[in-house]
């Protein structure tokens, strides 16, 4: 795992020294992503520079040094990620007598040889892995930026004047002399809805995230004219979803379970290859338990597993993880985190995430990454299982709810919503607590009062997609909150980008895979793990698993009001059912109570009405109303407030950095 950055400035009179210095600054801004090695490559004649920081995982020798030049001399690459089938590709190249005289055994060298033999697109299609890369074709004078199929690895790009910048994180772009980033208020509006900034947008005007599964190719001639080229897909979730549903798996349930077991075993086995210590995150839930079970089944020694726990019962899964670890016989490490330890992470968040990011599970994700890094350099995770196999409650509750209420006139549904909201959330919590022993397990939810109030807000939806949008939205009208902001079109709001899927649950799973998965879940894990120089791998997102998952009939995913049916059947071959079956908890921290307690002073300072007016990004009134209601306990507005607080904290950090830079220049 690594980080890279670079720039392309054709027709400019930049010296070799200027190219080298700028590339060095950009690469060193990514030291945390690659503490083991550093390299730059420049070509003054065309005005291109590549910088790289390396975290050595496969081939620890100097033969894995980057940027790397192909054996034929045509291509130069800066690569971040892993190609899990690189040994198979290498053998195929050997068989075809298309291989160079191998210098080492890194996947980067194999990728270059594959590109030299098959071409860029075909080589990428043959590659199984997670990656982002910059490839310079010296013959055609074309820069290719490429991102993996599901978006596990990040890649930003954009023009600043006559300089085209690109890199793994925004902090690398910001240190280039041409940088002059202006906050994108439209992207800020999108943040208020989603709690993340959806691709292709970033927090800065003119800077974009490369969409997953695409290649952006920028020629010298286009770059000389400051042209933007449209990224082209080489793999598409939309096509995979539509094709899978149209051509469903036709075998028996037993056949499907065996096939999925085989695919997951293969994916996990390939992702266990490393020349450094390796382990796994373990929450005790279905996804992470399945990954760990398949790791342990294919390992001749106990797998190292890591869990963090919280003393607050509603947020603690450590006991469940420990039980799974004991059953599987893993080498398990757990750390119970105090509120003080968790809150100490908050000042680091603006630097870790580079742009405002407001999923509060970023805190425990960083803490478990920090714990794992004390013992290993690579850790596998169970992310992706919910989107692929129907794990989120909205996939079955949302569909069933619409079936039950969709026939009602919207006026009647609005009236029911008002009745639900007539009882305060805390009162609902008390009612559910008293009825707890009588309720089925799937109704024993954390903060049921807030969930009922959220349900009340979406009951007036005119169609199921509108209800889904309400379920996944925080601020419902972000344009009214952000001064000068106009929420841009995204996959969620632009129906032309939707796959043609008949079932509502399938449509929700598709939209989550296109938006929430890459822009929230995978971004969260990448920044948290790389912030401590830990490589995180995601076996469930092997594209062969994804393609098979979309071929599975919906009843093999969602059954009897519960998701991930088929993944559970695979897991139960290795772990007893009673260790797994419990209500879905998620991976969070009690932000709601912290904002009323130890974080109150910090939040009050950032949400001060006078400060908000001076900064000029938000209308203060709706924020202050929610803040006061939250403090009183009348409502739990933690998600809405955390969106604003994470932008405010990020903005403060940016202002402090700018002030420090100005003082340094003086």
C-alpha positions in Angstrom: 0.0 0.0 0.0 1.3 3.4 -0.9 0.6 6.9 -1.8 1.4 8.9 -4.9 1.0 12.3 -6.4 2.1 14.3 -9.4 1.5 17.0 -11.8 1.4 17.7 -15.6 2.3 21.1 -16.8 3.1 21.1 -20.5 4.5 24.1 -22.4 5.8 25.6 -19.1 9.3 26.6 -18.5 9.8 24.7 -15.3 13.4 23.6 -14.5 14.4 20.1 -13.4 15.0 21.4 -10.0 11.5 22.9 -9.7 9.9 19.7 -10.9 11.9 17.7 -8.4 11.2 20.0 -5.5 7.5 20.1 -6.1 7.2 16.4 -6.6 9.2 15.8 -3.5 6.9 18.0 -1.4 3.8 16.3 -2.8 5.1 12.9 -2.1 6.3 13.7 1.4 2.8 15.0 2.3 1.8 11.3 2.0 4.5 10.0 4.3 1.9 8.2 6.4 0.8 6.2 3.4 4.3 5.0 2.7 7.0 5.3 5.4 9.3 2.7 3.9 10.6 4.3 0.7 10.4 7.4 -1.5 10.9 8.2 -5.1 10.3 10.7 -7.9 10.4 10.7 -11.6 10.3 13.8 -13.8 10.5 14.6 -17.5 11.1 18.3 -18.1 10.6 18.1 -21.8 6.9 17.3 -21.3 6.5 18.9 -17.9 5.4 15.8 -16.0 6.4 14.7 -12.5 5.5 11.6 -10.4 6.1 11.2 -6.7 5.7 8.1 -4.6 5.7 6.9 -1.0 5.9 3.2 -0.4 4.6 0.9 2.3 6.4 -2.3 1.5 4.0 -5.3 1.4 5.1 -7.6 -1.5 8.7 -7.7 -2.5 10.4 -5.7 0.3 13.6 -5.3 -1.7 14.7 -2.2 -3.7 13.3 -4.0 -6.8 9.9 -2.7 -5.8 10.9 0.9 -5.8 8.6 3.4 -7.4 8.0 5.3 -9.6 8.9 2.3 -11.8 9.9 2.2 -15.4 8.8 -0.7 -17.6 11.4 -3.0 -19.0 10.7 -1.7 -22.5 11.2 1.8 -21.3 7.8 3.0 -22.6 5.8 3.3 -19.4 6.3 4.9 -16.0 4.0 4.0 -13.1 3.1 5.3 -9.6 0.9 2.6 -8.1 -1.1 2.4 -4.9 -2.7 -0.9 -4.0 -2.4 -4.6 -4.6 -2.9 -6.9 -7.6 -3.9 -10.2 -5.9 -3.6 -12.3 -9.0 -0.2 -10.9 -10.1 1.5 -14.3 -9.8 -1.1 -15.8 -12.2 -0.6 -12.9 -14.7 3.2 -13.3 -14.4 2.9 -17.0 -15.2 0.7 -16.2 -18.2 3.2 -13.7 -19.5 6.0 -16.3 -19.1 4.0 -18.8 -21.1 3.4 -16.3 -23.8 7.2 -15.4 -23.8 6.0 -11.9 -23.3 7.8 -11.3 -20.1 10.8 -9.2 -19.5 13.9 -10.3 -17.5 12.2 -10.0 -14.1 14.0 -7.7 -11.7 11.9 -8.7 -8.6 8.5 -10.2 -7.7 6.4 -7.1 -7.1 2.9 -6.8 -8.5 3.9 -3.3 -9.9 6.5 -4.9 -12.2 3.9 -7.4 -13.3 1.4 -4.7 -14.0 3.8 -2.8 -16.2 4.7 -6.0 -18.2 1.0 -6.7 -18.6 0.3 -3.2 -19.9 3.3 -3.4 -22.2 1.9 -6.7 -23.7 -1.9 -6.3 -23.7 -2.4 -2.6 -23.5 -3.8 -0.5 -20.7 -7.5 -1.5 -20.7 -7.0 -5.2 -21.2 -4.3 -5.4 -18.5 -6.5 -3.6 -16.0 -9.5 -5.9 -16.8 -7.3 -8.9 -16.1 -6.2 -7.5 -12.8 -8.0 -8.6 -9.6 -7.3 -6.1 -6.8 -7.6 -2.7 -5.2 -5.6 0.0 -6.8 -5.2 3.6 -8.0 -2.4 4.5 -10.3 -0.9 7.1 -12.5 0.7 5.7 -15.7 2.7 7.9 -18.1 3.0 6.6 -21.7 6.3 8.1 -23.0 5.6 7.0 -26.6 2.1 8.4 -27.0 2.6 11.2 -24.4 -0.6 10.3 -22.5 -1.2 10.3 -18.8 -3.6 7.6 -17.6 -5.3 7.8 -14.2 -7.0 4.6 -13.1 -9.1 3.6 -10.1 -10.2 0.1 -9.0 -13.7 -1.3 -9.7 -15.4 -0.6 -6.4 -13.4 2.5 -5.2 -11.2 1.0 -2.5 -8.3 3.3 -3.2 -8.7 7.1 -3.6 -7.6 9.3 -6.5 -8.1 13.1 -6.8 -7.4 15.2 -9.8 -8.0 18.6 -11.3 -6.6 21.8 -12.9 -5.1 24.7 -10.9 -4.4 27.3 -13.6 -2.3 25.6 -16.2 -1.1 22.8 -13.9 -2.9 19.4 -13.8 -2.6 18.0 -10.3 -3.4 14.4 -9.1 -2.8 12.3 -6.1 -4.0 9.9 -3.4 -5.0 12.6 -1.0 -5.9 16.2 -1.2 -3.0 17.2 1.2 -0.5 16.2 -1.5 -2.2 18.6 -4.1 -2.4 21.4 -1.6 1.4 21.7 -1.2 2.0 22.3 -4.9 2.9 26.0 -5.7 0.0 26.3 -8.1 -2.6 25.4 -5.5 -5.4 27.9 -5.0 -8.3 25.8 -3.9 -11.6 27.5 -3.3 -14.3 25.8 -1.2 -17.1 24.3 -3.3 -20.3 25.3 -1.6 -22.3 22.9 -3.8 -20.2 20.0 -2.5 -20.8 21.4 1.0 -24.5 21.1 0.4 -24.1 17.5 -0.7 -22.1 16.8 2.5 -25.0 18.0 4.6 -27.3 15.5 2.9 -24.9 12.5 2.9 -22.4 13.1 5.7 -19.7 12.6 3.0 -19.0 14.4 -0.3 -20.1 12.1 -3.1 -17.8 11.5 -6.1 -17.0 13.0 -8.5 -17.0 16.1 -6.3 -14.5 17.2 -3.7 -14.6 20.1 -1.2 -12.7 22.2 -3.6 -13.8 23.8 -6.9 -12.2 22.2 -9.9 -10.8 19.2 -8.0 -12.6 15.8 -8.5 -12.5 12.2 -7.3 -12.0 9.7 -10.1 -15.0 7.5 -10.2 -14.5 3.8 -9.4 -14.0 1.5 -12.4 -12.8 4.3 -14.7 -9.8 5.5 -16.6 -9.0 9.1 -17.3 -6.6 9.6 -20.2 -5.0 13.0 -20.7 -2.8 13.6 -23.7 0.0 16.1 -24.0 -2.0 18.0 -26.6 -5.2 18.1 -24.5 -3.1 19.1 -21.4 -1.5 21.9 -23.3 -4.9 23.4 -23.9 -6.1 22.8 -20.3 -8.8 20.4 -21.5 -10.7 18.1 -19.3 -11.1 14.5 -20.6 -14.1 12.4 -19.6 -13.2 9.3 -17.5 -14.2 6.1 -19.4 -15.5 3.0 -17.6 -13.7 -0.3 -17.9 -16.1 -2.0 -15.4 -19.6 -0.9 -14.4 -21.7 -1.7 -11.3 -24.7 -0.7 -13.4 -24.0 -3.3 -16.1 -23.1 -6.0 -13.5 -26.4 -5.4 -11.6 -28.6 -5.4 -14.7 -26.9 -8.4 -16.2 -26.9 -10.3 -12.9 -30.6 -9.8 -12.3 -31.4 -10.6 -15.9 -29.4 -13.8 -15.8 -29.9 -15.2 -12.3 -28.1 -18.2 -10.8 -30.1 -21.3 -11.7 -28.7 -23.8 -9.3 -30.0 -25.0 -6.0 -29.5 -23.1 -2.8 -26.9 -25.7 -1.8 -25.1 -25.1 -5.1 -25.1 -21.3 -4.5 -23.8 -21.7 -0.9 -21.0 -24.0 -2.1 -20.1 -21.6 -5.0 -20.1 -18.6 -2.8 -17.9 -20.4 -0.2 -15.4 -21.3 -3.0 -15.3 -17.7 -4.3 -14.8 -16.3 -0.8 -12.1 -18.8 0.0 -10.3 -17.9 -3.2 -10.6 -14.2 -2.5 -9.5 -14.5 1.1 -6.6 -16.8 0.2 -5.3 -14.4 -2.4 -5.6 -11.4 -0.1 -3.6 -13.2 2.6 -0.5 -13.1 0.5 2.0 -10.6 2.0 5.7 -10.4 3.0 4.8 -8.7 6.2 2.6 -9.6 9.3 -1.1 -9.9 8.5 -4.3 -10.0 10.6 -8.0 -9.0 10.5 -10.5 -6.7 12.1 -13.2 -8.7 14.0 -16.4 -7.2 15.2 -18.2 -10.5 15.7 -20.8 -9.6 13.1 -21.6 -11.7 10.0 -19.2 -10.0 7.6 -16.0 -9.8 9.6 -16.6 -13.3 11.2 -17.0 -14.8 7.7 -13.7 -13.3 6.6 -11.8 -14.4 9.7 -13.3 -17.9 9.6 -12.1 -18.3 6.0 -8.7 -17.0 6.9 -8.4 -19.4 9.8 -9.6 -22.3 7.7 -6.7 -21.7 5.3 -4.0 -20.8 7.8 -1.6 -23.2 9.6 -1.2 -20.8 12.5 -3.7 -18.7 14.5 -4.8 -15.6 12.6 -4.2 -12.3 14.5 -7.6 -10.6 15.1 -8.3 -7.2 16.6 -11.4 -5.7 18.3 -12.0 -2.5 20.3 -14.7 -2.4 22.9 -16.6 0.3 24.7 -17.9 0.3 28.2 -21.3 1.7 27.0 -23.3 -1.5 26.5 -25.3 -0.2 23.5 -22.1 0.3 21.5 -20.0 -2.7 22.6 -19.5 -5.7 20.3 -16.2 -6.8 21.8 -17.8 -9.7 23.8 -19.3 -11.1 20.6 -16.0 -10.8 18.8 -14.2 -12.5 21.6 -16.6 -15.5 21.5 -16.1 -15.9 17.7 -12.3 -15.6 18.1 -12.3 -18.3 20.8 -14.3 -20.6 18.7 -12.0 -20.2 15.7 -8.9 -20.2 17.7 -7.5 -16.9 16.6 -4.7 -14.9 18.3 -7.1 -12.2 19.5 -6.3 -8.8 20.8 -9.0 -6.5 22.3 -8.8 -3.0 23.7 -11.5 -1.4 25.7 -11.5 2.3 24.9 -12.5 5.0 27.3 -14.5 8.0 26.2 -11.4 10.1 26.7 -9.3 7.9 24.4 -12.0 8.0 21.7 -12.5 11.8 22.0 -8.8 12.4 21.7 -9.1 11.2 18.1 -11.4 14.1 17.2 -8.7 16.8 16.7 -6.9 14.5 14.2 -10.0 14.0 12.0 -9.6 17.0 9.8 -6.0 16.0 8.9 -6.8 12.3 8.5 -9.7 12.8 6.2 -8.4 15.9 4.3 -11.9 17.0 3.4 -15.0 17.2 5.7 -16.2 13.7 6.5 -18.9 13.1 9.0 -19.5 9.4 9.6 -18.8 9.3 13.4 -17.7 5.6 13.1 -14.5 7.1 11.7 -13.4 7.3 15.4 -13.6 3.6 16.3 -12.3 2.7 12.8 -9.2 4.7 13.5 -8.8 3.2 16.9 -9.0 -0.4 15.7 -6.6 0.4 12.9 -4.2 1.9 15.5 -4.5 -1.2 17.6 -3.9 -3.5 14.7 -0.8 -1.6 13.5 1.0 -2.3 16.7 1.0 -6.0 15.6 0.6 -6.2 11.8 1.1 -4.2 8.6 -1.9 -5.7 6.7 -5.4 -6.2 8.0 -8.4 -7.7 6.3 -11.9 -6.3 6.9 -15.5 -7.4 6.3 -16.8 -4.3 4.5 -19.1 -4.7 1.5 -21.3 -7.5 2.8 -24.3 -5.3 3.5 -24.5 -3.8 0.1 -23.9 -7.1 -1.7 -26.1 -9.4 0.3 -28.8 -7.2 1.6 -27.7 -6.5 5.1 -29.0 -3.0 5.9 -32.4 -2.9 7.6 -33.7 -0.5 5.0 -33.4 -3.2 2.3 -36.2 -5.3 3.9 -37.9 -2.8 6.2 -38.1 -0.2 3.5 -39.6 -2.6 0.9 -42.0 -4.2 3.4 -43.0 -0.8 4.7 -43.8 0.5 1.2 -45.9 -2.5 0.5 -47.9 -1.9 3.6 -48.4 1.9 3.3 -47.9 2.7 -0.4 -51.6 2.2 -1.1 -52.5 4.9 1.4 -53.1 8.5 0.4 -50.1 10.6 1.3 -52.3 12.8 3.5 -53.1 9.8 5.7 -49.4 8.8 5.9 -48.5 12.3 6.9 -51.1 12.2 9.6 -49.7 8.9 11.0 -46.2 10.5 10.9 -47.5 13.4 13.0 -48.9 11.0 15.5 -45.6 9.2 15.8 -43.7 12.5 16.2 -46.2 13.5 18.9 -44.4 11.3 21.4 -40.8 12.5 22.1 -38.0 10.0 21.2 -37.0 9.6 24.8 -40.5 8.5 25.7 -40.4 5.9 22.8 -37.1 4.7 24.1 -38.6 4.1 27.6 -41.6 2.3 26.0 -39.4 0.0 24.0 -37.2 -0.6 27.1 -40.1 -1.7 29.2 -41.4 -3.9 26.3 -37.9 -5.3 25.5 -38.4 -8.8 26.8 -41.6 -9.2 24.8 -40.3 -7.9 21.5 -38.7 -10.0 18.8 -34.9 -9.5 18.5 -35.2 -7.6 15.3 -37.3 -4.9 17.0 -34.7 -4.4 19.8 -33.0 -1.4 18.3 -30.7 1.2 19.7 -32.4 4.6 20.0 -35.8 3.3 18.7 -37.4 6.7 19.4 -35.1 8.5 16.9 -35.7 5.7 14.3 -39.5 6.1 14.7 -39.2 9.9 14.3 -37.1 9.3 11.1 -39.8 6.9 9.9 -42.4 9.6 10.6 -40.5 12.0 8.4 -40.5 9.7 5.3 -44.1 8.5 5.6 -45.3 11.2 3.2 -43.0 10.0 0.3 -44.8 9.8 -3.0 -42.8 6.9 -4.3 -40.3 4.3 -2.9 -37.2 6.1 -4.2 -38.3 9.2 -2.3 -38.6 7.2 0.8 -35.1 5.7 0.3 -33.7 9.2 -0.2 -35.3 10.2 3.1 -33.8 7.2 4.9 -30.2 8.0 3.7 -30.4 11.8 4.0 -29.4 13.9 7.0 -30.3 17.5 6.2 -33.4 17.2 4.0 -33.0 20.7 2.3 -29.2 21.4 2.3 -29.6 24.3 -0.1 -31.5 26.2 2.6 -28.7 25.6 5.1 -25.6 26.4 3.0 -25.3 30.0 1.9 -24.8 30.1 -1.8 -24.8 26.3 -2.1 -26.8 24.3 -4.6 -26.8 20.6 -4.2 -25.3 19.1 -7.4 -26.6 16.1 -9.2 -25.4 12.8 -7.9 -26.2 9.1 -8.5 -28.8 9.4 -5.8 -30.6 12.4 -7.3 -30.0 11.8 -11.1 -32.3 9.0 -12.3 -30.4 8.7 -15.6 -27.6 7.1 -13.6 -29.8 4.4 -12.1 -29.7 0.8 -13.1 -32.8 -0.7 -14.6 -33.9 -2.9 -11.7 -37.5 -3.8 -11.0 -37.2 -4.7 -7.3 -37.0 -1.8 -4.8 -34.5 -3.7 -2.6 -32.3 -4.2 -5.6 -32.5 -0.5 -6.4 -31.5 0.4 -2.9 -28.5 -2.0 -2.9 -27.4 -0.6 -6.2 -27.5 3.0 -5.1 -25.6 2.2 -1.9 -22.9 0.3 -3.9 -22.5 3.3 -6.1 -22.5 6.0 -3.4 -22.4 5.0 0.3 -19.9 2.1 -0.2 -17.1 4.0 -2.0 -17.6 7.5 -0.6 -18.3 6.7 3.0 -17.4 3.1 4.0 -14.3 2.6 1.9 -13.0 6.2 2.3 -13.4 5.9 6.0 -11.4 2.6 6.2 -8.7 3.8 3.8 -8.0 7.1 5.6 -8.2 5.6 9.1 -5.9 2.6 8.3 -3.4 4.6 6.1 -3.3 7.3 8.8 -1.3 4.7 10.8 0.5 3.1 7.8 -1.7 0.0 7.9 -2.9 -1.6 4.7 -6.6 -2.7 4.8 -7.9 -5.3 2.4 -11.6 -6.1 1.6 -12.1 -9.7 0.4 -15.8 -9.4 -0.1 -15.3 -6.8 -2.8 -13.4 -9.1 -5.1 -15.2 -8.3 -8.4 -15.9 -11.9 -9.0 -17.8 -12.1 -5.7 -19.7 -8.9 -6.6 -20.7 -10.3 -10.0 -21.9 -13.5 -8.4 -23.8 -11.7 -5.7 -25.8 -9.8 -8.3 -26.8 -13.1 -9.9 -28.3 -14.4 -6.7 -32.1 -14.3 -6.5 -33.2 -11.8 -3.8 -34.6 -14.6 -1.5 -31.1 -16.0 -1.2 -30.1 -12.6 0.3 -33.2 -11.4 2.2 -35.4 -14.0 4.0 -37.8 -13.8 6.9 -37.1 -10.1 7.6 -33.3 -10.7 7.8 -30.5 -9.9 5.4 -27.4 -11.8 4.2 -29.1 -15.2 4.3 -26.6 -16.9 2.0 -23.5 -15.3 3.6 -24.8 -16.6 7.0 -25.1 -20.1 5.6 -21.5 -20.0 4.5 -20.5 -18.6 7.9 -22.4 -21.3 9.8 -20.2 -23.9 8.3 -17.4 -22.5 10.4 -19.1 -20.7 13.4 -22.2 -21.8 15.4 -25.3 -19.8 14.6 -25.9 -18.9 18.2 -22.6 -16.9 18.3 -23.8 -14.7 15.4 -27.5 -14.2 15.6 -28.3 -10.9 17.3 -29.7 -7.5 16.2 -27.5 -5.5 13.9 -25.5 -2.9 16.0 -23.2 -1.0 13.6 -19.9 0.4 14.6 -20.4 3.7 16.4 -19.7 5.8 19.4 -22.2 7.7 21.6 -21.8 11.1 20.0 -25.2 12.1 21.1 -24.4 12.0 24.8 -20.8 13.3 24.3 -22.2 16.4 22.7 -24.3 17.0 25.8 -21.4 16.3 28.0 -17.6 16.4 27.5 -17.8 17.7 23.9 -20.3 20.4 24.6 -17.8 23.3 25.0 -15.9 22.3 21.8 -19.2 22.0 19.9 -20.6 25.3 21.3 -17.5 27.1 20.1 -17.8 25.8 16.6 -21.6 26.3 16.4 -21.5 29.8 17.9 -24.0 32.0 16.0 -21.6 34.9 15.6 -18.9 32.6 14.3 -21.2 31.0 11.8 -22.3 34.4 10.5 -18.7 35.7 10.2 -17.5 32.6 8.3 -20.5 32.8 6.0 -21.0 29.2 5.0 -24.2 28.4 7.0 -27.4 30.0 7.9 -27.1 29.8 11.7 -30.8 29.6 12.6 -31.6 25.9 11.7 -28.3 24.8 13.3 -28.9 26.6 16.5 -32.5 25.3 16.8 -31.2 21.7 16.4 -28.3 22.3 18.8 -30.6 23.7 21.6 -33.1 20.8 21.1 -30.3 18.3 21.3 -28.9 19.9 24.5 -32.4 19.8 26.1 -32.8 16.1 25.3 -35.9 16.9 23.3 -34.4 15.3 20.1 -31.2 13.5 19.2 -29.7 15.5 16.3 -26.3 14.0 16.5 -26.0 13.2 12.8 -27.1 16.6 11.6 -24.9 18.3 14.1 -21.9 16.1 13.4 -22.1 17.0 9.7 -21.8 20.7 10.6 -19.2 20.2 13.3 -16.9 18.2 11.0 -17.0 20.9 8.4 -16.4 23.6 11.1 -13.5 21.6 12.5 -12.0 21.0 9.0 -12.4 24.8 8.2 -10.7 25.8 11.4 -7.8 23.4 10.6 -7.5 24.8 7.1 -7.4 28.4 8.4 -4.8 27.4 10.9 -2.6 25.8 8.2 -3.0 28.9 6.0 -2.0 31.2 8.8 1.0 29.0 9.7 2.1 29.0 6.0 1.8 32.7 5.8 3.9 33.2 8.9 6.5 30.8 7.5 6.7 32.8 4.3 7.2 36.1 6.1 
